[in-house]
Amino acid sequence: MSAPLPAAVLWDMDGTIVDTEPLWIAAEQVLVESHGGSWTEEDSLALVGSDLLAAGEYIRQRAGLPMSAEQVRDHLLAEVLTGVKAGVEWRPGAVELLAGLGRAGVPAALVTMSYRVLAEAVVSQLPAGTFTAVITGDSVSRGKPHPEPYLAAAAELGIAPADCLVVEDSPPGVASGLAAGMRVVGVPNTVAIDPAPGLVLIDSLAGLDVAELLGSVGRADAGRRH
């Protein structure tokens, strides 16, 4: 028997729908180096998918910045927002797949650790109604890898977590979706994702149609421990 189709697809944003990771990495490096510190790409990659305030604290401590975690967060957010408003680079296949889900009548939610001001700047560049719900890092008390963001999205949609499918590009995001009891499709971008029960890994969304995405539900179920 084939697995039931998900009632909704919940999407990460940074690195999954839009390629903002280079903006975050550049902003972090410029900030740290402007204070005489050293910041590597490996430092940035360690923060991919993380809660922004936690990332701000990590950067503050790692680089010895004379700033609070909140100040670091706000500075980086402003820099990335400027870049996003200038125009975004979509991840291959993401926009097409979102449109296909809309035509198929499958609701989509955005679940991002970026704050609402940045999420809205990205969403405004997509067709109206692309997302039925938007959960951002400043609307939850605990960010990824905690399950709260994805559970909040399911609650707002009125859909059971087990009936949702998550699309993610980072280990913290994958962990969040799995901890929420959801099936997860991992599309690694800047960092690798380790295999896990309930997780299906694919190389890219490019050329992937709705039937193929939803068909991954069965593979995710097959990977669960029963």
Disulfide bonds with the S-S distance in Angstrom:
none
